[in-house]
Amino acid sequence: MNNDIRNLDLNLLKTLDALLDERNVTRAAARLSLTQPAVSGMLTRLRDYFADPLFVRAPHGMIPTARAQELAAPVKRILADIDLLLKPTAFDPQTASLTWTLSATDYALKVVIVPFIARLKQRAPGIRIRVEPVEPKRLLSQLERGDIDAALMTPYSTPADLHSRALFEERFVCMMRADHPDAAKKTLTLERFCALEHALVSWDGERFRGVADNALAALGKTRRVGVSVSNFLILPEILAVSDMIAVVPQRLARLTPGMCLRDAPLPIPGFTKTLAWHERAHRDPAQQWLRALLYETSQADAPL
């Protein structure tokens, strides 16, 4: 008897199961898409492994021995369990109960996460969303450990080892309060743009310089930045109580009540908002569904 588990091939169990059902080598071979000699050879190995004939010849086929009959039910259970193990986990949004953790800036929280949650609660009411602030230095390790499931990024800030998908292209516009002295004008000239005082959102680097300043520098011009903050969400309140203007992402501007929007008087490079995730979550059915819904939401909310 050679019953070391390391010597037992899964295909041998599948062959034993087919022989127990068919009681015939030819029919078992057809069921397994194998040749008759191949099945006969596997039966020889099974007999050696279990130290039992397993089947004896009879006029109308093969009769299983007592040992083979004892093995019938356990073998079917093992094969069923393996089949279940190898099948993708079924995911039903309506009955799912889990927590999905995202890393996002305040901008992404408002323009991406809020409309995403509105859709999510209609289709998967049992799924909870946790949003963490973006920590660039820790992000990769957080995704590797599963502390964060996905992150809303830009291509230049996405680590090369991650999977990613572009959600949308964002452009910048000028924003001021609705009763601003310049709100009555249909266009904002470059001269006026430079003369007005600006409020700026800066997360790092130079606190009083942003993408608009780089665009102005290419034209040999500058602007006046009077306020620098690290949060987009406070910006409307600053504009509401002052004559300052701000260069902001269009999607965020469209969601801000009481504001007047104007095209920037010079080309200002926009950015791509992407969703990034780790290989460990790449094939998970639930996370695939959530990522698809996030992408669907970002496309539906695209500016006209």
Residue pairs with C-beta under 8 A, 6 or more apart in sequence:
1 49
1 50
1 51
2 48
2 49
2 51
3 49
3 50
3 51
7 49
8 49
9 45
10 82
11 42
12 42
12 45
12 46
12 49
13 75
13 78
13 79
14 32
14 79
15 28
15 32
15 39
15 42
15 43
15 46
16 46
16 54
16 68
16 71
16 75
17 72
17 75
17 76
17 79
18 28
18 31
18 32
18 39
19 25
19 28
19 39
19 43
19 54
19 55
19 62
20 64
20 68
20 71
20 72
20 75
21 28
21 31
22 28
22 31
23 55
23 61
23 62
23 63
23 64
24 61
24 62
25 36
25 39
25 40
25 43
25 62
26 36
28 39
29 35
29 36
29 38
29 39
32 39
43 54
43 55
46 54
47 53
47 54
50 67
50 71
52 65
52 67
52 68
53 65
54 64
54 65
54 67
54 68
54 71
55 62
55 63
55 64
55 65
55 68
56 62
56 63
56 65
57 63
64 72
88 283
88 285
89 284
89 285
89 286
90 285
91 285
91 286
91 289
93 123
93 124
93 127
93 289
94 123
94 124
94 125
94 126
95 126
96 124
96 126
96 127
96 286
97 126
97 127
98 126
98 127
98 128
98 286
99 127
99 128
99 129
99 130
100 127
100 128
100 129
100 130
100 149
100 150
100 286
100 287
100 290
101 129
101 130
101 131
101 132
101 147
101 148
101 149
102 113
102 129
102 130
102 131
102 132
102 148
102 149
102 150
102 151
102 152
103 131
103 132
103 133
103 134
103 135
103 139
103 142
103 148
103 150
103 151
103 152
104 112
104 113
104 131
104 132
104 133
104 134
104 151
104 152
105 133
105 134
105 152
105 203
105 232
106 231
106 232
106 233
107 232
107 249
107 252
108 152
108 273
109 131
110 232
110 233
110 252
110 255
111 249
111 251
111 252
111 255
111 301
112 152
112 167
112 273
112 294
112 297
112 298
113 129
113 131
113 152
115 297
115 300
115 301
116 129
116 293
116 294
116 297
116 298
117 129
119 293
119 296
119 297
120 127
120 129
120 290
120 293
123 293
124 289
127 290
132 142
132 148
134 151
134 152
134 153
135 142
136 157
139 148
139 151
139 159
140 159
140 161
140 162
142 148
143 149
143 150
143 151
143 162
143 276
143 277
143 278
143 280
143 281
144 278
144 280
146 278
146 280
146 281
149 277
149 281
149 287
149 290
150 275
150 276
150 277
150 281
150 287
150 290
150 291
150 294
151 275
151 276
151 277
152 167
152 273
152 274
152 275
152 276
153 164
153 273
153 274
153 275
153 276
154 271
154 272
154 273
154 274
155 164
155 166
155 272
155 274
158 164
158 274
158 276
159 276
161 278
161 279
162 276
162 277
162 278
163 276
163 277
163 278
163 279
163 282
164 274
164 275
164 276
164 277
165 274
165 275
165 291
165 295
166 272
166 273
166 274
167 272
167 273
167 274
167 275
167 294
167 295
167 298
167 299
168 251
168 272
168 273
168 298
168 299
168 302
169 270
169 271
169 272
169 273
170 249
170 250
170 251
170 270
170 271
170 272
170 273
171 249
171 250
171 268
171 270
172 211
172 212
172 247
172 248
172 249
172 250
172 264
172 268
172 270
173 247
173 248
173 249
173 250
173 253
173 261
173 262
173 263
173 264
174 188
174 193
174 245
174 246
174 247
174 248
174 261
174 262
174 263
174 264
174 265
175 235
175 236
175 239
175 245
175 246
175 247
175 248
175 253
175 256
175 259
175 260
175 261
175 262
176 182
176 183
176 239
176 243
176 244
176 245
176 246
176 259
176 260
176 262
177 183
177 239
177 240
177 258
177 259
177 260
178 258
178 259
178 260
180 243
180 245
180 260
181 243
182 188
182 192
182 196
182 245
183 260
185 192
187 262
187 263
187 265
188 245
188 262
188 263
188 264
188 265
189 265
190 219
190 221
190 265
190 266
192 265
193 223
193 245
193 264
193 265
193 266
194 216
194 221
194 222
194 223
194 224
195 224
196 223
196 224
196 243
196 244
196 245
197 224
197 225
197 226
197 242
197 243
197 244
197 245
198 212
198 223
198 224
198 225
198 226
198 227
198 244
198 245
198 246
198 247
199 225
199 226
199 227
199 228
199 229
199 235
199 238
199 239
199 242
199 244
199 245
199 246
200 207
200 208
200 209
200 210
200 225
200 227
200 228
200 229
200 246
200 247
201 210
201 228
201 229
201 230
201 231
201 232
201 235
201 246
201 248
202 208
202 209
202 210
202 228
202 229
202 230
203 230
207 228
208 225
208 228
209 225
210 225
210 247
211 247
211 268
211 269
212 223
212 247
212 264
212 268
213 222
213 223
213 225
215 266
215 267
215 268
215 269
216 222
216 223
216 266
219 266
226 244
227 238
227 244
229 235
229 238
232 248
232 249
232 252
235 246
235 248
236 256
236 258
236 259
238 244
238 246
239 245
239 246
239 259
240 258
247 264
247 268
249 270
249 271
250 261
250 303
251 301
251 303
253 259
253 261
254 261
254 303
273 298
275 291
275 294
275 295
277 287
277 291
281 287
